Amino acid sequence: MSDHTPPREADNGHAADDAYRLIRDQILSGQRSAGAWLREGELAESIGVSRTPVREALRRLTAEGLVRHERNRGVQVQAWSIHDLDEIFSLRAVLEPWGCRLAATTGTIDVDALDALAHRMDEVAPDGRPTDVDELTELNNRFHRMILEASDNSRLAGVVSSVIQMPLVWRTFSRYSPDALRRSLVHHHELVAALAAPDPDWAESVMRSHVRAAWHSIRLRDGGDRASGPDLPDQVSATTGQPPL
């Protein structure tokens, strides 16, 4: 039996990757708006591939939460209401500050590594303007994940992940004004200082301000009754379920 992938299978894999990236970029740029139906035939024709790679691309996008599959109807670009976002950020405002407080008491967090992540985020978003949103998103995920894991509560990170849709991570970054993003990055450095102190009250307070500031930045930019699916300028890391800013 050959160790090599058959050419046809490999070609289909590359086509699926290309279809995934193109459809994803169209959703995140706003070319395909929240609530729009994604038809396999139309997508395959516009991209120049068969339906098989398009079907695989849509499966990946469904897993990420960018689209949703509705039985007997098809695939639709995901949308969130202001009420949905209120619920998510309300939970974050309770869970993440608590996790940060615990992390300040366990003595297990690598403050130097956390500080390095905070400085790298500064480099990726000079003057509050991201040069690579994919990288900024991933760095931010790692920063928040490190804090939750240092809480020494084995279930907390999973609970936080379960209430956060990955596209909202990207949405948070893309909806920030430069001033709001600069403020968020400053929060990261203050969190490092509070955890290094270590001061549980300070750490908890900064994380709560951090989460609430993120929510107000999104609401200020969106307004109205619906925070539509990601009408964003570029894209989201393929990792899943980590906290936004």
C-alpha atoms as an extended CHARMM CRD file, in Angstrom:
* protein
*
       245  EXT
         1         1  MET       CA              0.0000000000        0.0000000000        0.0000000000  PROA      1               0.0000000000
         2         2  SER       CA              1.4250000000        3.3710000000       -1.0070000000  PROA      2               0.0000000000
         3         3  ASP       CA              2.3160000000        5.9300000000        1.6460000000  PROA      3               0.0000000000
         4         4  HSD       CA              1.4190000000        8.7140000000       -0.7790000000  PROA      4               0.0000000000
         5         5  THR       CA             -1.9910000000       10.4040000000       -1.0220000000  PROA      5               0.0000000000
         6         6  PRO       CA             -3.6810000000        9.5880000000       -4.3480000000  PROA      6               0.0000000000
         7         7  PRO       CA             -3.4930000000       12.5970000000       -6.7240000000  PROA      7               0.0000000000
         8         8  ARG       CA             -7.2780000000       12.9810000000       -7.0120000000  PROA      8               0.0000000000
         9         9  GLU       CA             -7.7190000000       13.0050000000       -3.2280000000  PROA      9               0.0000000000
        10        10  ALA       CA             -4.8890000000       15.5020000000       -2.8390000000  PROA      10              0.0000000000
        11        11  ASP       CA             -6.3960000000       17.7390000000       -5.5310000000  PROA      11              0.0000000000
        12        12  ASN       CA             -9.7700000000       17.6560000000       -3.7870000000  PROA      12              0.0000000000
        13        13  GLY       CA             -8.0790000000       18.5810000000       -0.5160000000  PROA      13              0.0000000000
        14        14  HSD       CA             -6.3980000000       21.6130000000       -2.0610000000  PROA      14              0.0000000000
        15        15  ALA       CA             -9.6570000000       22.6430000000       -3.7370000000  PROA      15              0.0000000000
        16        16  ALA       CA            -11.5000000000       22.3690000000       -0.4110000000  PROA      16              0.0000000000
        17        17  ASP       CA             -8.8530000000       24.5260000000        1.2840000000  PROA      17              0.0000000000
        18        18  ASP       CA             -9.1170000000       27.1330000000       -1.4720000000  PROA      18              0.0000000000
        19        19  ALA       CA            -12.9230000000       27.1010000000       -1.3360000000  PROA      19              0.0000000000
        20        20  TYR       CA            -12.8650000000       27.4100000000        2.4520000000  PROA      20              0.0000000000
        21        21  ARG       CA            -10.5480000000       30.4250000000        2.4000000000  PROA      21              0.0000000000
        22        22  LEU       CA            -12.4950000000       32.1840000000       -0.3510000000  PROA      22              0.0000000000
        23        23  ILE       CA            -15.9580000000       31.6690000000        1.1800000000  PROA      23              0.0000000000
        24        24  ARG       CA            -14.6280000000       32.6050000000        4.6160000000  PROA      24              0.0000000000
        25        25  ASP       CA            -13.1020000000       35.8210000000        3.3020000000  PROA      25              0.0000000000
        26        26  GLN       CA            -16.3470000000       36.7000000000        1.5160000000  PROA      26              0.0000000000
        27        27  ILE       CA            -18.3110000000       36.2610000000        4.7500000000  PROA      27              0.0000000000
        28        28  LEU       CA            -15.8610000000       38.1890000000        6.8720000000  PROA      28              0.0000000000
        29        29  SER       CA            -15.5440000000       41.0300000000        4.3600000000  PROA      29              0.0000000000
        30        30  GLY       CA            -19.3230000000       41.4280000000        4.2280000000  PROA      30              0.0000000000
        31        31  GLN       CA            -19.6860000000       40.2730000000        0.6130000000  PROA      31              0.0000000000
        32        32  ARG       CA            -21.9710000000       37.5500000000        1.9440000000  PROA      32              0.0000000000
        33        33  SER       CA            -24.0390000000       39.1460000000        4.6710000000  PROA      33              0.0000000000
        34        34  ALA       CA            -25.6410000000       37.6830000000        7.7890000000  PROA      34              0.0000000000
        35        35  GLY       CA            -28.6560000000       35.5620000000        6.9260000000  PROA      35              0.0000000000
        36        36  ALA       CA            -27.5810000000       34.9660000000        3.3160000000  PROA      36              0.0000000000
        37        37  TRP       CA            -28.0720000000       31.4100000000        2.0170000000  PROA      37              0.0000000000
        38        38  LEU       CA            -25.0120000000       29.6560000000        0.6140000000  PROA      38              0.0000000000
        39        39  ARG       CA            -25.9140000000       27.3530000000       -2.2690000000  PROA      39              0.0000000000
        40        40  GLU       CA            -23.4110000000       24.6480000000       -3.1630000000  PROA      40              0.0000000000
        41        41  GLY       CA            -24.0550000000       24.8890000000       -6.8990000000  PROA      41              0.0000000000
        42        42  GLU       CA            -23.6970000000       28.6680000000       -7.0480000000  PROA      42              0.0000000000
        43        43  LEU       CA            -20.5550000000       28.5920000000       -4.9160000000  PROA      43              0.0000000000
        44        44  ALA       CA            -18.9820000000       25.8110000000       -6.9520000000  PROA      44              0.0000000000
        45        45  GLU       CA            -19.6210000000       27.6850000000      -10.1960000000  PROA      45              0.0000000000
        46        46  SER       CA            -18.3220000000       31.0190000000       -8.8880000000  PROA      46              0.0000000000
        47        47  ILE       CA            -15.1720000000       29.4610000000       -7.4030000000  PROA      47              0.0000000000
        48        48  GLY       CA            -14.5490000000       27.1170000000      -10.3270000000  PROA      48              0.0000000000
        49        49  VAL       CA            -14.5820000000       23.8010000000       -8.4560000000  PROA      49              0.0000000000
        50        50  SER       CA            -16.9350000000       20.8460000000       -8.0370000000  PROA      50              0.0000000000
        51        51  ARG       CA            -19.5210000000       20.6270000000       -5.2820000000  PROA      51              0.0000000000
        52        52  THR       CA            -17.4270000000       18.2000000000       -3.2020000000  PROA      52              0.0000000000
        53        53  PRO       CA            -14.7690000000       20.7120000000       -2.0310000000  PROA      53              0.0000000000
        54        54  VAL       CA            -17.4880000000       23.3320000000       -1.4820000000  PROA      54              0.0000000000
        55        55  ARG       CA            -19.3780000000       20.8590000000        0.7230000000  PROA      55              0.0000000000
        56        56  GLU       CA            -16.2100000000       20.2310000000        2.7560000000  PROA      56              0.0000000000
        57        57  ALA       CA            -15.5350000000       23.9880000000        3.0380000000  PROA      57              0.0000000000
        58        58  LEU       CA            -19.0610000000       24.5630000000        4.3590000000  PROA      58              0.0000000000
        59        59  ARG       CA            -18.5960000000       21.8020000000        6.9310000000  PROA      59              0.0000000000
        60        60  ARG       CA            -15.4810000000       23.5530000000        8.2270000000  PROA      60              0.0000000000
        61        61  LEU       CA            -17.2150000000       26.9220000000        8.3320000000  PROA      61              0.0000000000
        62        62  THR       CA            -20.1280000000       25.3680000000       10.2250000000  PROA      62              0.0000000000
        63        63  ALA       CA            -17.7260000000       23.9110000000       12.7950000000  PROA      63              0.0000000000
        64        64  GLU       CA            -16.1900000000       27.3750000000       13.2810000000  PROA      64              0.0000000000
        65        65  GLY       CA            -19.5930000000       28.9780000000       13.7510000000  PROA      65              0.0000000000
        66        66  LEU       CA            -19.3860000000       31.2840000000       10.7390000000  PROA      66              0.0000000000
        67        67  VAL       CA            -22.3580000000       29.5600000000        9.1010000000  PROA      67              0.0000000000
        68        68  ARG       CA            -25.1440000000       27.3110000000       10.3180000000  PROA      68              0.0000000000
        69        69  HSD       CA            -26.7890000000       24.3290000000        8.6820000000  PROA      69              0.0000000000
        70        70  GLU       CA            -30.5830000000       24.2270000000        8.6470000000  PROA      70              0.0000000000
        71        71  ARG       CA            -32.0710000000       20.8570000000        7.8220000000  PROA      71              0.0000000000
        72        72  ASN       CA            -33.9260000000       20.7100000000        4.5010000000  PROA      72              0.0000000000
        73        73  ARG       CA            -33.0570000000       24.3420000000        3.8050000000  PROA      73              0.0000000000
        74        74  GLY       CA            -29.2890000000       24.5840000000        3.4660000000  PROA      74              0.0000000000
        75        75  VAL       CA            -26.4530000000       26.6360000000        4.8870000000  PROA      75              0.0000000000
        76        76  GLN       CA            -26.8650000000       30.2260000000        6.0620000000  PROA      76              0.0000000000
        77        77  VAL       CA            -24.3660000000       32.8700000000        7.1740000000  PROA      77              0.0000000000
        78        78  GLN       CA            -24.5510000000       33.1030000000       10.9670000000  PROA      78              0.0000000000
        79        79  ALA       CA            -25.9690000000       36.1450000000       12.7360000000  PROA      79              0.0000000000
        80        80  TRP       CA            -26.1630000000       37.1990000000       16.3860000000  PROA      80              0.0000000000
        81        81  SER       CA            -28.6600000000       39.4610000000       18.0640000000  PROA      81              0.0000000000
        82        82  ILE       CA            -27.6890000000       42.0520000000       20.6340000000  PROA      82              0.0000000000
        83        83  HSD       CA            -29.4250000000       39.8230000000       23.1840000000  PROA      83              0.0000000000
        84        84  ASP       CA            -27.1570000000       36.9040000000       22.2180000000  PROA      84              0.0000000000
        85        85  LEU       CA            -24.0750000000       39.0670000000       22.6780000000  PROA      85              0.0000000000
        86        86  ASP       CA            -25.3850000000       40.4480000000       25.9770000000  PROA      86              0.0000000000
        87        87  GLU       CA            -25.6810000000       36.9150000000       27.3030000000  PROA      87              0.0000000000
        88        88  ILE       CA            -22.1960000000       35.9430000000       26.1610000000  PROA      88              0.0000000000
        89        89  PHE       CA            -20.4680000000       39.0060000000       27.5710000000  PROA      89              0.0000000000
        90        90  SER       CA            -22.4570000000       38.8460000000       30.8110000000  PROA      90              0.0000000000
        91        91  LEU       CA            -21.1490000000       35.3240000000       31.3640000000  PROA      91              0.0000000000
        92        92  ARG       CA            -17.6220000000       36.3770000000       30.4700000000  PROA      92              0.0000000000
        93        93  ALA       CA            -17.8150000000       39.2810000000       32.9170000000  PROA      93              0.0000000000
        94        94  VAL       CA            -18.4440000000       36.7700000000       35.7120000000  PROA      94              0.0000000000
        95        95  LEU       CA            -16.2430000000       33.8330000000       34.7070000000  PROA      95              0.0000000000
        96        96  GLU       CA            -13.0620000000       35.4540000000       33.4040000000  PROA      96              0.0000000000
        97        97  PRO       CA            -12.5320000000       37.9230000000       36.2860000000  PROA      97              0.0000000000
        98        98  TRP       CA            -13.0360000000       35.0420000000       38.7030000000  PROA      98              0.0000000000
        99        99  GLY       CA            -10.5570000000       32.9200000000       36.7730000000  PROA      99              0.0000000000
       100       100  CYS       CA             -8.0750000000       35.7790000000       36.7750000000  PROA      100             0.0000000000
       101       101  ARG       CA             -8.4700000000       36.1710000000       40.5340000000  PROA      101             0.0000000000
       102       102  LEU       CA             -7.7440000000       32.4720000000       41.0220000000  PROA      102             0.0000000000
       103       103  ALA       CA             -4.7230000000       32.6770000000       38.7020000000  PROA      103             0.0000000000
       104       104  ALA       CA             -3.2580000000       35.4040000000       40.9330000000  PROA      104             0.0000000000
       105       105  THR       CA             -3.3850000000       33.0580000000       43.9210000000  PROA      105             0.0000000000
       106       106  THR       CA             -2.0970000000       29.7520000000       42.5070000000  PROA      106             0.0000000000
       107       107  GLY       CA              1.4420000000       30.8520000000       41.7010000000  PROA      107             0.0000000000
       108       108  THR       CA              1.4690000000       28.6700000000       38.5700000000  PROA      108             0.0000000000
       109       109  ILE       CA              1.2460000000       31.2610000000       35.7990000000  PROA      109             0.0000000000
       110       110  ASP       CA              4.3420000000       31.9800000000       33.7000000000  PROA      110             0.0000000000
       111       111  VAL       CA              4.3300000000       35.7810000000       33.9680000000  PROA      111             0.0000000000
       112       112  ASP       CA              7.3020000000       36.1660000000       31.6130000000  PROA      112             0.0000000000
       113       113  ALA       CA              5.5410000000       34.1870000000       28.8810000000  PROA      113             0.0000000000
       114       114  LEU       CA              2.3550000000       36.1910000000       29.4290000000  PROA      114             0.0000000000
       115       115  ASP       CA              4.3360000000       39.4290000000       29.2210000000  PROA      115             0.0000000000
       116       116  ALA       CA              5.9520000000       38.2800000000       25.9630000000  PROA      116             0.0000000000
       117       117  LEU       CA              2.5110000000       37.6600000000       24.4570000000  PROA      117             0.0000000000
       118       118  ALA       CA              1.3420000000       41.1290000000       25.5070000000  PROA      118             0.0000000000
       119       119  HSD       CA              4.3780000000       42.7560000000       23.8660000000  PROA      119             0.0000000000
       120       120  ARG       CA              3.9740000000       40.7060000000       20.7010000000  PROA      120             0.0000000000
       121       121  MET       CA              0.3660000000       41.9040000000       20.4320000000  PROA      121             0.0000000000
       122       122  ASP       CA              1.6520000000       45.4790000000       20.6320000000  PROA      122             0.0000000000
       123       123  GLU       CA              3.9490000000       44.7420000000       17.6940000000  PROA      123             0.0000000000
       124       124  VAL       CA              1.1310000000       43.2150000000       15.6180000000  PROA      124             0.0000000000
       125       125  ALA       CA             -1.1570000000       46.1910000000       16.3010000000  PROA      125             0.0000000000
       126       126  PRO       CA              1.0400000000       49.3040000000       16.2580000000  PROA      126             0.0000000000
       127       127  ASP       CA             -0.9330000000       52.4040000000       17.1830000000  PROA      127             0.0000000000
       128       128  GLY       CA             -4.0630000000       50.2660000000       17.5660000000  PROA      128             0.0000000000
       129       129  ARG       CA             -4.1370000000       49.1790000000       13.9100000000  PROA      129             0.0000000000
       130       130  PRO       CA             -3.6730000000       45.4040000000       13.3950000000  PROA      130             0.0000000000
       131       131  THR       CA             -1.3050000000       44.3670000000       10.6170000000  PROA      131             0.0000000000
       132       132  ASP       CA             -2.3140000000       40.7010000000       10.9010000000  PROA      132             0.0000000000
       133       133  VAL       CA             -5.6600000000       39.9970000000       12.5450000000  PROA      133             0.0000000000
       134       134  ASP       CA             -5.1430000000       36.2300000000       12.3500000000  PROA      134             0.0000000000
       135       135  GLU       CA             -1.9660000000       36.4870000000       14.4050000000  PROA      135             0.0000000000
       136       136  LEU       CA             -3.4420000000       39.0210000000       16.8150000000  PROA      136             0.0000000000
       137       137  THR       CA             -6.4390000000       36.7520000000       17.4000000000  PROA      137             0.0000000000
       138       138  GLU       CA             -4.2560000000       33.7240000000       18.0780000000  PROA      138             0.0000000000
       139       139  LEU       CA             -1.9620000000       35.6510000000       20.4390000000  PROA      139             0.0000000000
       140       140  ASN       CA             -4.9680000000       36.9680000000       22.3210000000  PROA      140             0.0000000000
       141       141  ASN       CA             -6.4400000000       33.4750000000       22.6030000000  PROA      141             0.0000000000
       142       142  ARG       CA             -3.1830000000       32.1790000000       24.0560000000  PROA      142             0.0000000000
       143       143  PHE       CA             -3.0220000000       35.0840000000       26.5200000000  PROA      143             0.0000000000
       144       144  HSD       CA             -6.5180000000       34.4560000000       27.8900000000  PROA      144             0.0000000000
       145       145  ARG       CA             -6.0880000000       30.6850000000       27.8170000000  PROA      145             0.0000000000
       146       146  MET       CA             -2.8980000000       30.9220000000       29.9060000000  PROA      146             0.0000000000
       147       147  ILE       CA             -4.7440000000       32.8770000000       32.5850000000  PROA      147             0.0000000000
       148       148  LEU       CA             -7.6950000000       30.4790000000       32.7000000000  PROA      148             0.0000000000
       149       149  GLU       CA             -5.4240000000       27.4360000000       32.8330000000  PROA      149             0.0000000000
       150       150  ALA       CA             -3.4460000000       29.0160000000       35.6980000000  PROA      150             0.0000000000
       151       151  SER       CA             -6.6830000000       29.2750000000       37.7170000000  PROA      151             0.0000000000
       152       152  ASP       CA             -6.1500000000       25.6250000000       38.6800000000  PROA      152             0.0000000000
       153       153  ASN       CA             -9.8350000000       25.0090000000       37.9570000000  PROA      153             0.0000000000
       154       154  SER       CA             -9.8640000000       22.2240000000       35.3820000000  PROA      154             0.0000000000
       155       155  ARG       CA            -13.4060000000       22.9870000000       34.1870000000  PROA      155             0.0000000000
       156       156  LEU       CA            -13.2770000000       26.7580000000       33.9370000000  PROA      156             0.0000000000
       157       157  ALA       CA            -11.5470000000       27.0680000000       30.5470000000  PROA      157             0.0000000000
       158       158  GLY       CA            -14.0100000000       24.5980000000       29.0460000000  PROA      158             0.0000000000
       159       159  VAL       CA            -16.9940000000       26.4520000000       30.4670000000  PROA      159             0.0000000000
       160       160  VAL       CA            -15.7490000000       29.7780000000       29.0910000000  PROA      160             0.0000000000
       161       161  SER       CA            -15.0730000000       28.1900000000       25.6990000000  PROA      161             0.0000000000
       162       162  SER       CA            -18.5600000000       26.6940000000       25.5690000000  PROA      162             0.0000000000
       163       163  VAL       CA            -20.2600000000       30.0950000000       25.7230000000  PROA      163             0.0000000000
       164       164  ILE       CA            -18.0670000000       31.8970000000       23.1990000000  PROA      164             0.0000000000
       165       165  GLN       CA            -18.4240000000       31.5930000000       19.4360000000  PROA      165             0.0000000000
       166       166  MET       CA            -15.0670000000       31.8430000000       17.6680000000  PROA      166             0.0000000000
       167       167  PRO       CA            -16.2380000000       34.3920000000       15.0590000000  PROA      167             0.0000000000
       168       168  LEU       CA            -16.9330000000       36.7830000000       17.9320000000  PROA      168             0.0000000000
       169       169  VAL       CA            -13.2250000000       36.7210000000       18.7500000000  PROA      169             0.0000000000
       170       170  TRP       CA            -12.4820000000       38.0550000000       15.3130000000  PROA      170             0.0000000000
       171       171  ARG       CA            -15.4980000000       40.3420000000       15.3750000000  PROA      171             0.0000000000
       172       172  THR       CA            -14.2610000000       41.9970000000       18.5610000000  PROA      172             0.0000000000
       173       173  PHE       CA            -10.9270000000       42.9050000000       17.0010000000  PROA      173             0.0000000000
       174       174  SER       CA            -12.4080000000       44.1040000000       13.7260000000  PROA      174             0.0000000000
       175       175  ARG       CA            -14.9820000000       46.3350000000       15.4290000000  PROA      175             0.0000000000
       176       176  TYR       CA            -12.4780000000       48.0880000000       17.6690000000  PROA      176             0.0000000000
       177       177  SER       CA            -11.4960000000       51.6450000000       16.9200000000  PROA      177             0.0000000000
       178       178  PRO       CA             -7.7280000000       52.2660000000       17.1920000000  PROA      178             0.0000000000
       179       179  ASP       CA             -8.2830000000       53.9860000000       20.5630000000  PROA      179             0.0000000000
       180       180  ALA       CA            -10.3280000000       51.0590000000       21.8810000000  PROA      180             0.0000000000
       181       181  LEU       CA             -7.7590000000       48.5100000000       20.7250000000  PROA      181             0.0000000000
       182       182  ARG       CA             -4.9260000000       50.4970000000       22.2980000000  PROA      182             0.0000000000
       183       183  ARG       CA             -6.8730000000       50.5300000000       25.5700000000  PROA      183             0.0000000000
       184       184  SER       CA             -7.3990000000       46.7790000000       25.3370000000  PROA      184             0.0000000000
       185       185  LEU       CA             -3.6860000000       46.1590000000       24.7780000000  PROA      185             0.0000000000
       186       186  VAL       CA             -2.8690000000       48.3340000000       27.7980000000  PROA      186             0.0000000000
       187       187  HSD       CA             -5.2410000000       46.1580000000       29.8300000000  PROA      187             0.0000000000
       188       188  HSD       CA             -3.1100000000       43.1410000000       28.8870000000  PROA      188             0.0000000000
       189       189  HSD       CA             -0.0170000000       44.7690000000       30.3620000000  PROA      189             0.0000000000
       190       190  GLU       CA             -1.8950000000       45.7320000000       33.5170000000  PROA      190             0.0000000000
       191       191  LEU       CA             -3.1130000000       42.1510000000       33.8560000000  PROA      191             0.0000000000
       192       192  VAL       CA              0.5000000000       40.9770000000       33.6710000000  PROA      192             0.0000000000
       193       193  ALA       CA              1.4460000000       43.4410000000       36.4000000000  PROA      193             0.0000000000
       194       194  ALA       CA             -1.4690000000       42.4130000000       38.6350000000  PROA      194             0.0000000000
       195       195  LEU       CA             -0.6560000000       38.7250000000       38.2480000000  PROA      195             0.0000000000
       196       196  ALA       CA              3.0390000000       39.3540000000       38.8760000000  PROA      196             0.0000000000
       197       197  ALA       CA              2.2700000000       41.3220000000       42.0690000000  PROA      197             0.0000000000
       198       198  PRO       CA              0.3720000000       39.0090000000       42.7780000000  PROA      198             0.0000000000
       199       199  ASP       CA             -2.8010000000       40.9010000000       43.7000000000  PROA      199             0.0000000000
       200       200  PRO       CA             -6.1050000000       38.9800000000       43.2440000000  PROA      200             0.0000000000
       201       201  ASP       CA             -8.3020000000       42.0620000000       43.7270000000  PROA      201             0.0000000000
       202       202  TRP       CA             -6.3660000000       44.0540000000       41.1530000000  PROA      202             0.0000000000
       203       203  ALA       CA             -6.2780000000       41.1710000000       38.6660000000  PROA      203             0.0000000000
       204       204  GLU       CA            -10.0050000000       40.5400000000       38.9800000000  PROA      204             0.0000000000
       205       205  SER       CA            -10.8420000000       44.2270000000       38.5970000000  PROA      205             0.0000000000
       206       206  VAL       CA             -8.7340000000       44.6990000000       35.4610000000  PROA      206             0.0000000000
       207       207  MET       CA            -10.1620000000       41.6110000000       33.7630000000  PROA      207             0.0000000000
       208       208  ARG       CA            -13.7120000000       42.7760000000       34.4860000000  PROA      208             0.0000000000
       209       209  SER       CA            -12.9330000000       46.1970000000       32.9680000000  PROA      209             0.0000000000
       210       210  HSD       CA            -11.2880000000       44.4580000000       30.0080000000  PROA      210             0.0000000000
       211       211  VAL       CA            -14.3670000000       42.3520000000       29.2330000000  PROA      211             0.0000000000
       212       212  ARG       CA            -16.8380000000       45.2110000000       29.6910000000  PROA      212             0.0000000000
       213       213  ALA       CA            -14.7620000000       47.5290000000       27.5110000000  PROA      213             0.0000000000
       214       214  ALA       CA            -14.7690000000       44.9040000000       24.7410000000  PROA      214             0.0000000000
       215       215  TRP       CA            -18.5430000000       44.6520000000       24.8670000000  PROA      215             0.0000000000
       216       216  HSD       CA            -19.1070000000       48.4080000000       24.8010000000  PROA      216             0.0000000000
       217       217  SER       CA            -16.7490000000       48.7430000000       21.8310000000  PROA      217             0.0000000000
       218       218  ILE       CA            -18.7940000000       46.2370000000       19.8390000000  PROA      218             0.0000000000
       219       219  ARG       CA            -22.1310000000       47.8000000000       20.7760000000  PROA      219             0.0000000000
       220       220  LEU       CA            -20.8800000000       51.2910000000       19.9750000000  PROA      220             0.0000000000
       221       221  ARG       CA            -19.8050000000       50.2590000000       16.4860000000  PROA      221             0.0000000000
       222       222  ASP       CA            -22.8100000000       48.0280000000       15.6990000000  PROA      222             0.0000000000
       223       223  GLY       CA            -25.8330000000       49.7370000000       17.2490000000  PROA      223             0.0000000000
       224       224  GLY       CA            -29.3710000000       48.6310000000       16.4510000000  PROA      224             0.0000000000
       225       225  ASP       CA            -31.0560000000       45.3720000000       17.3850000000  PROA      225             0.0000000000
       226       226  ARG       CA            -28.8560000000       42.9610000000       15.4700000000  PROA      226             0.0000000000
       227       227  ALA       CA            -25.1300000000       42.4330000000       15.5490000000  PROA      227             0.0000000000
       228       228  SER       CA            -24.9860000000       40.8300000000       12.1370000000  PROA      228             0.0000000000
       229       229  GLY       CA            -22.6890000000       37.9690000000       11.1810000000  PROA      229             0.0000000000
       230       230  PRO       CA            -19.0750000000       38.8950000000       10.8100000000  PROA      230             0.0000000000
       231       231  ASP       CA            -19.0510000000       41.8140000000        8.3560000000  PROA      231             0.0000000000
       232       232  LEU       CA            -15.3030000000       42.0160000000        8.7690000000  PROA      232             0.0000000000
       233       233  PRO       CA            -12.3660000000       43.1110000000        6.6310000000  PROA      233             0.0000000000
       234       234  ASP       CA            -10.2250000000       39.9650000000        6.7120000000  PROA      234             0.0000000000
       235       235  GLN       CA            -10.3050000000       36.7430000000        8.8660000000  PROA      235             0.0000000000
       236       236  VAL       CA            -10.3140000000       34.4250000000       11.8810000000  PROA      236             0.0000000000
       237       237  SER       CA             -7.9310000000       31.8280000000       13.1580000000  PROA      237             0.0000000000
       238       238  ALA       CA             -9.0440000000       28.2720000000       12.6390000000  PROA      238             0.0000000000
       239       239  THR       CA             -8.6290000000       27.5170000000       16.3250000000  PROA      239             0.0000000000
       240       240  THR       CA            -11.9180000000       27.3290000000       18.1930000000  PROA      240             0.0000000000
       241       241  GLY       CA            -13.6320000000       28.4290000000       21.3100000000  PROA      241             0.0000000000
       242       242  GLN       CA            -11.1830000000       30.7920000000       22.9700000000  PROA      242             0.0000000000
       243       243  PRO       CA            -12.0800000000       34.0750000000       24.6350000000  PROA      243             0.0000000000
       244       244  PRO       CA            -12.0450000000       37.3190000000       22.7100000000  PROA      244             0.0000000000
       245       245  LEU       CA            -10.3600000000       40.4920000000       23.9270000000  PROA      245             0.0000000000
